[in-house]
């Protein structure tokens, strides 16, 4: 199990605080800027170049509606 020690600590704390209810929260999947950040991160990981976005990446202002 990944992060077993963290899960064990979480279970101890949840036992102490019975009113706590865990809720699964999905990331920002489908969020336009998060998708861009993901594409940039994947590009940097694949190429080792984190200094520039891929050539086909839209400019940040384009996605946010700024001119």
Secondary structure as GFF3:
##gff-version 3
##sequence-region A 1 67
A	DSSP	alpha_helix	4	16	.	.	.	ID=ss1
A	DSSP	alpha_helix	32	47	.	.	.	ID=ss2
A	DSSP	alpha_helix	60	64	.	.	.	ID=ss3
###
